[in-house]
Amino acid sequence: MGVVLGTFSMHTKQVNYRRDRRSNKVDDELEMTMVCHRPEGLEQLEAQTNFSKQELQILYRGFKSECPSGVVDEDTFKHIYAQFFPHGDASNYAHYLFNAFDTRSNGAIKFEEFVMGLSTLLRGTLRQKLEWTFNLYDINRDGYINREEMTEIVRAIYDMMGKYTYPAISGDVPKEHVDAFFLKMDKNKDGVVTMEEFIVACQEDETMMRSMQLFENVM
């Protein structure tokens, strides 16, 4: 998730460096108009997230730089995400990630949805982060992770990493990862992983805990 945030931030800086005085003045005026037009929204988001108003303004500028319409469609999201994985195909994983942010399931991510998701991943409690991750893996949103869903996620990750995947991808590797996942997560051996099973197993896994802590240093 840090790479998504980083894309918006870096693009904003690049745009700023290219501005001349005239365009900078115009942009500043437009920005003031935007900020003045949305103060209640920012204040509401400040209350709903773990970001300050200043941080939300910075995020919004980056969001608008990439998405002038104020919403991100799936193609735009995939294009942004793919920039960080030039040696692989990130489209499938970006599709699942997009759906996790698209809480209204309408094919577009508003700034509010984007920043709420970031707030959870970067500054939420451990349980909130794990719940968000579970929902990412629960592709059909039925409250369970089944083997087919986990296989799709694992294959999407391998496709995204491309030639840098280690060990090198083979026909059996995704199945081995899925088998290991269910061996650890599916406590009652019923063939699906519930959110509680997922959370408990993750809390017992040091590697998973370290990966959750990495999010805390992004901002």
C-alpha positions in Angstrom: 0.0 0.0 0.0 2.9 2.3 0.5 3.6 2.1 -3.2 0.2 3.5 -4.0 0.7 6.4 -1.7 4.2 6.9 -3.0 3.0 7.2 -6.6 0.7 10.1 -5.7 3.3 11.9 -3.7 6.1 11.6 -6.2 3.8 12.7 -9.1 2.8 15.7 -7.1 6.4 16.7 -6.6 7.2 16.3 -10.3 4.3 18.4 -11.3 5.4 21.1 -8.8 8.9 21.2 -10.2 7.7 21.7 -13.8 5.4 24.6 -12.9 6.4 28.2 -13.9 5.3 31.2 -11.9 2.2 31.8 -13.9 0.9 28.3 -13.7 1.9 28.0 -10.1 -0.3 31.1 -9.3 -3.2 29.7 -11.2 -2.9 26.3 -9.5 -2.6 27.9 -6.1 -5.9 29.8 -6.7 -7.6 26.6 -7.9 -6.2 24.8 -4.8 -7.6 27.5 -2.5 -10.9 27.3 -4.2 -10.9 23.5 -3.8 -9.9 23.7 -0.1 -12.5 26.4 0.6 -15.1 24.3 -1.2 -14.4 21.1 0.9 -13.6 22.2 4.5 -16.5 20.2 6.0 -15.5 17.1 4.1 -11.9 17.4 5.3 -13.0 17.9 8.8 -15.3 14.9 8.7 -12.5 12.8 7.2 -10.1 14.0 10.0 -12.6 12.7 12.5 -13.1 9.4 10.7 -9.4 8.7 10.0 -6.1 8.8 11.7 -4.8 11.6 9.5 -4.5 15.3 10.4 -6.2 17.9 8.2 -2.8 18.9 6.8 -2.0 15.3 5.8 -5.4 15.0 4.2 -4.8 18.1 2.1 -1.5 16.7 0.9 -3.1 13.4 0.1 -5.9 15.2 -1.7 -3.5 17.2 -3.9 -1.8 14.0 -4.9 -5.0 12.3 -5.6 -6.3 15.1 -7.8 -3.0 15.3 -9.7 -3.4 11.7 -10.7 -7.2 11.8 -11.0 -8.5 15.3 -11.9 -12.1 13.9 -12.1 -12.0 13.2 -8.4 -12.4 9.5 -8.7 -10.2 6.6 -9.8 -11.4 4.0 -12.2 -9.9 0.5 -12.3 -7.9 1.2 -15.5 -6.2 4.2 -13.9 -5.6 2.4 -10.7 -3.9 -0.5 -12.6 -1.8 2.0 -14.6 -0.5 3.6 -11.4 0.2 0.4 -9.7 1.9 -1.2 -12.7 4.6 1.5 -12.6 6.1 -0.2 -9.5 6.3 -3.6 -11.1 7.8 -3.1 -14.6 9.1 -6.6 -14.8 5.8 -8.3 -14.0 2.1 -8.1 -14.7 0.4 -6.4 -11.8 -3.0 -6.2 -13.4 -4.6 -9.1 -11.6 -3.4 -8.1 -8.1 -4.3 -4.5 -8.8 -7.8 -5.7 -9.7 -8.2 -7.3 -6.3 -6.6 -4.3 -4.5 -8.9 -2.0 -6.4 -12.0 -4.0 -5.3 -10.8 -3.8 -1.6 -10.7 0.0 -1.8 -14.0 0.2 -3.8 -16.2 -0.3 -0.8 -19.3 0.8 -2.7 -18.6 -1.8 -5.4 -19.5 0.7 -8.2 -16.2 0.6 -10.2 -14.8 3.8 -8.9 -12.8 4.9 -5.9 -13.6 8.2 -4.4 -11.0 10.1 -2.3 -13.0 9.3 0.8 -12.7 5.5 0.1 -9.1 5.8 -0.7 -8.1 7.7 2.4 -10.2 5.5 4.7 -8.4 2.5 3.4 -5.0 4.1 3.8 -5.8 5.2 7.3 -6.6 1.6 8.2 -3.5 0.2 6.6 -1.1 2.8 7.8 -2.4 3.8 11.2 -5.2 1.4 12.1 -5.0 -1.1 15.0 -3.5 -4.5 14.3 -7.0 -6.1 14.1 -8.2 -3.4 11.7 -5.2 -4.1 9.4 -5.8 -7.8 9.5 -9.5 -7.4 8.8 -8.7 -5.2 5.8 -6.3 -7.8 4.5 -8.8 -10.6 5.0 -11.3 -8.7 2.9 -8.7 -8.3 0.2 -8.3 -12.1 0.0 -12.1 -12.7 0.3 -12.7 -12.1 -3.3 -16.4 -12.9 -3.5 -17.0 -11.2 -0.1 -18.9 -14.2 1.4 -17.0 -13.9 4.7 -14.6 -16.9 4.0 -11.4 -17.4 2.1 -11.5 -20.6 0.1 -8.8 -22.4 -1.8 -9.8 -21.0 -5.2 -9.6 -17.4 -3.9 -6.2 -17.9 -2.2 -4.9 -19.6 -5.4 -5.9 -16.6 -7.5 -4.3 -14.2 -5.0 -1.0 -16.2 -4.9 -0.9 -16.4 -8.7 -1.5 -12.7 -9.0 1.4 -12.0 -6.6 3.7 -14.2 -8.6 2.6 -12.6 -11.9 3.2 -9.2 -10.3 6.8 -10.0 -9.2 7.6 -11.4 -12.6 11.2 -12.6 -13.1 12.2 -11.5 -9.6 9.9 -14.2 -8.1 11.8 -16.5 -5.8 11.6 -19.4 -6.0 11.1 -19.4 -9.7 7.4 -20.0 -10.5 6.4 -23.5 -11.5 3.1 -25.3 -11.8 3.3 -26.6 -8.2 4.5 -23.5 -6.4 1.1 -21.7 -6.0 -0.5 -24.9 -4.8 2.3 -25.3 -2.2 1.7 -21.8 -0.9 -2.0 -22.3 -0.7 -1.5 -25.7 1.1 0.8 -24.0 3.6 -1.7 -21.2 4.1 -4.6 -23.5 4.9 -2.4 -25.7 7.1 -1.7 -22.7 9.2 -5.0 -20.9 9.0 -7.8 -23.5 8.7 -7.9 -24.5 12.3 -11.0 -26.6 12.1 -10.1 -28.2 8.7 -13.5 -27.3 7.1 -11.8 -26.1 3.8 -12.4 -22.4 4.4 -10.7 -19.7 6.5 -12.9 -17.4 8.6 -11.9 -13.9 9.6 -11.3 -15.0 13.2 -9.1 -18.0 12.1 -7.1 -15.6 9.9 -6.6 -13.0 12.6 -5.6 -15.5 15.2 -3.1 -17.3 12.9 -1.6 -14.0 11.7 -1.1 -12.9 15.3 0.9 -16.1 15.9 3.1 -15.5 12.8 6.1 -13.3 13.3 6.6 -12.7 9.6 3.1 -11.4 9.2 3.5 -9.2 12.3 6.6 -7.7 10.9 4.9 -6.9 7.6 2.0 -5.2 9.4 4.5 -3.0 11.3 6.1 -1.9 8.0 2.9 0.1 7.2 3.4 2.2 10.3 6.6 3.8 8.8 5.1 4.9 5.5 3.9 8.3 6.7 
